[in-house]
């Protein structure tokens, strides 16, 4: 790969494994010796705590970068032991950025401009978007080269997807002409549930090769690891959840060639 790539992990529907996917996908790439920056663009800050960084451990974060002159490199954190994985942290203050960005010129490009100076320092930049289609998500899509869409294998999954695809098309048309869908990632896959397979079939019928072959299973380790401030790969590398995200990282890297 000649230059870095920015991937936004987006789905405005909550509870689909978006942050879990952003954190563990980033960790899987770092495990393959890729230099990765995880950008927490969600005011809930779950990606930040998910790699073991507590809100009391930093003074400045993404909010300060977006709304003032502070550079990204001034707030980057390298979580303990994760030398290939860096973090641009977030906190609840970021919720106010949406209002402040609205008053700025070229407000959709603020995150893109922020990441530009550090882009070449990383192989991959993974952005965890908020569960909405507001200005923070639009900024993430404008900054990104591609979008990874986690989708829960449930009946209402397709409904939210239509709105997200519409937003991606709108951003592509007016703000970021090179944006494309990296892939749809099926999460919370339950082999015991027939509906899971019906949803999988429906999504593959609509999106074909855009659906990752790797699926993320329902796994208790994936639910436990955030409370320990660890990625699932650090928490229990032998778990089905860790194996699935490692497989996703490998599949993604194969597709880049």
C-alpha positions in Angstrom: 0.0 0.0 0.0 1.5 3.3 -1.1 -0.5 5.7 1.2 -2.7 5.6 4.2 -6.4 4.9 4.1 -9.2 6.3 6.2 -12.2 4.0 7.0 -15.3 5.4 8.7 -17.3 2.8 10.7 -20.9 4.0 10.5 -24.4 3.1 11.2 -26.9 5.5 12.6 -28.9 2.7 14.2 -27.6 2.1 17.8 -26.8 -1.4 19.2 -25.5 -2.9 16.0 -21.9 -3.5 17.2 -20.5 -0.3 15.6 -18.0 0.7 18.3 -17.2 -2.9 19.0 -16.4 -3.3 15.3 -14.4 -0.1 15.1 -12.2 -0.9 18.1 -11.6 -4.6 17.3 -11.1 -4.0 13.6 -8.5 -1.4 14.4 -6.9 -3.8 16.9 -6.9 -6.6 14.3 -5.0 -4.4 11.8 -2.5 -3.3 14.5 -1.9 -7.0 15.2 -0.8 -7.4 11.6 1.9 -4.8 12.3 -0.1 -2.0 10.6 0.2 1.4 12.2 -3.4 2.4 13.1 -5.1 5.5 14.4 -8.5 5.0 16.0 -10.5 8.2 16.0 -13.4 8.3 18.5 -15.9 10.6 16.9 -18.8 9.5 19.1 -19.6 11.7 22.2 -20.3 8.6 24.2 -16.6 7.9 24.1 -17.0 4.1 24.1 -14.1 3.6 21.7 -11.9 5.6 24.0 -12.7 3.5 27.1 -12.8 0.4 24.9 -9.0 0.6 24.5 -8.4 1.3 28.2 -8.3 5.1 28.2 -10.4 6.6 30.9 -11.8 10.1 30.6 -9.7 11.4 33.6 -6.5 10.4 31.7 -6.5 13.2 29.2 -7.2 17.0 29.2 -7.7 17.6 25.5 -9.6 15.5 23.0 -11.4 15.5 19.6 -13.8 18.3 20.7 -10.9 20.7 21.3 -9.3 19.8 17.9 -12.6 20.4 16.0 -13.5 23.7 17.7 -10.1 25.4 18.3 -6.6 25.5 16.9 -5.3 22.4 18.7 -3.6 19.9 16.3 -4.5 16.2 16.3 -0.9 15.2 17.2 -1.2 17.2 20.4 -4.0 14.9 21.7 -3.0 11.5 20.4 -2.6 8.8 23.0 -0.9 5.5 22.7 -2.8 3.1 25.0 -0.5 0.9 27.1 1.2 -2.0 25.3 -0.6 -1.0 22.0 2.3 0.6 20.2 0.9 0.1 16.8 -2.5 1.4 17.8 -2.9 5.2 18.6 -6.1 6.9 19.8 -7.7 10.3 19.2 -9.9 10.3 22.2 -13.4 11.6 22.8 -15.7 12.6 25.7 -19.3 13.7 26.2 -18.1 17.3 25.5 -18.0 16.3 21.8 -21.8 16.5 21.8 -21.5 20.3 21.8 -19.2 20.3 18.8 -22.2 19.6 16.5 -23.7 23.0 17.4 -20.3 24.8 17.1 -19.4 23.2 13.8 -22.7 24.3 12.4 -21.6 28.0 12.6 -18.3 27.4 10.8 -17.3 27.9 7.2 -16.7 24.6 5.3 -18.1 22.9 8.4 -18.2 19.4 6.7 -14.4 19.5 6.1 -13.1 20.2 9.6 -12.2 16.6 10.5 -10.7 16.0 7.1 -8.4 19.1 7.6 -7.6 17.9 11.1 -6.4 14.5 10.0 -4.5 15.6 7.0 -1.2 16.5 8.9 -1.1 13.1 10.7 -2.4 10.9 7.8 0.9 9.9 6.5 2.1 8.7 9.9 -0.4 5.8 9.8 -1.3 2.9 7.5 -4.9 3.1 8.4 -7.2 5.5 10.3 -10.4 4.0 11.6 -13.2 6.5 12.6 -15.9 5.4 15.0 -18.9 7.5 14.0 -21.7 8.5 16.3 -25.0 6.6 16.0 -26.7 9.5 14.1 -26.5 11.1 10.7 -25.6 14.6 12.0 -22.6 16.8 11.3 -20.1 14.7 13.1 -21.0 11.7 10.9 -21.0 13.9 7.8 -17.5 15.1 8.8 -16.3 11.5 9.2 -17.7 10.5 5.8 -16.1 13.6 4.2 -12.8 12.7 5.7 -12.9 9.0 4.8 -11.9 7.0 1.8 -14.4 4.3 2.5 -17.2 3.3 4.8 -17.5 0.0 6.8 -21.1 -0.6 7.8 -21.8 -3.0 10.7 -25.3 -4.5 10.5 -27.1 -6.6 13.1 -28.7 -9.7 11.7 -32.3 -8.7 12.6 -35.5 -7.9 10.9 -35.2 -4.1 11.0 -31.6 -3.9 9.8 -32.5 -3.1 6.2 -34.7 -0.1 7.2 -31.9 1.9 8.8 -29.5 0.9 6.0 -31.5 2.6 3.3 -31.2 6.0 5.1 -27.4 5.5 5.7 -26.9 4.6 2.0 -28.8 7.8 1.0 -26.5 9.9 3.3 -23.4 8.2 1.9 -24.6 9.0 -1.7 -25.3 12.6 -0.8 -21.8 13.0 0.8 -20.3 11.4 -2.3 -22.1 13.6 -4.7 -21.4 17.0 -3.0 -18.5 16.6 -0.5 -16.3 13.6 -1.2 -16.6 12.2 -4.7 -14.1 9.3 -4.1 -16.1 7.9 -1.1 -17.2 4.2 -1.5 -18.6 1.4 0.6 -15.7 -0.8 1.9 -18.2 -3.5 2.9 -21.2 -4.5 5.0 -20.3 -6.4 8.1 -22.9 -8.8 9.6 -22.7 -8.7 13.4 -24.4 -10.5 16.3 -24.7 -13.5 14.0 -26.6 -16.3 15.8 -26.4 -19.7 14.0 -29.3 -21.0 16.1 -31.7 -18.4 14.8 -33.3 -19.0 11.4 -34.1 -15.3 11.0 -30.3 -14.6 11.1 -29.8 -16.6 7.9 -32.9 -15.0 6.3 -31.5 -11.5 7.0 -28.0 -12.6 5.7 -29.6 -13.9 2.5 -31.6 -10.7 2.0 -28.5 -8.5 2.5 -26.4 -10.6 0.2 -29.1 -10.5 -2.5 -29.1 -6.6 -2.4 -25.3 -6.0 -1.9 -23.6 -9.2 -3.3 -19.8 -8.8 -3.1 -20.0 -5.8 -0.9 -20.8 -8.0 2.1 -17.8 -9.2 4.0 -17.4 -13.0 4.0 -16.4 -12.8 7.7 -19.4 -12.6 10.1 -19.2 -11.5 13.7 -21.0 -14.0 16.1 -22.8 -13.3 19.2 -20.1 -13.8 21.8 -20.1 -13.1 25.6 -16.4 -12.1 25.4 -17.2 -9.3 23.1 -19.7 -8.0 25.7 -17.3 -8.4 28.6 -14.0 -6.9 27.2 -15.1 -3.1 27.1 -15.6 -3.2 30.9 -12.0 -4.3 31.2 -10.8 -1.6 28.9 -9.5 -4.1 26.5 -10.1 -5.1 22.9 -11.3 -8.7 22.6 -8.0 -9.7 21.0 -6.2 -8.6 24.2 -8.9 -9.9 26.5 -9.3 -13.4 25.1 -7.6 -14.1 21.8 -9.0 -17.7 21.7 -12.6 -16.5 21.8 -14.9 -16.8 18.8 -15.3 -13.0 18.8 -11.5 -12.4 18.7 -11.0 -15.0 15.9 -13.8 -13.3 13.9 -12.2 -9.8 14.1 -8.8 -11.2 13.3 -10.4 -12.9 10.3 -12.1 -9.6 9.3 -8.7 -7.8 9.5 -7.1 -10.4 7.2 -10.0 -10.3 4.7 -9.8 -6.5 4.6 -6.1 -6.5 4.0 -6.4 -9.2 1.2 -9.0 -6.9 -0.5 -6.5 -4.0 -0.5 -4.1 -5.7 -2.9 
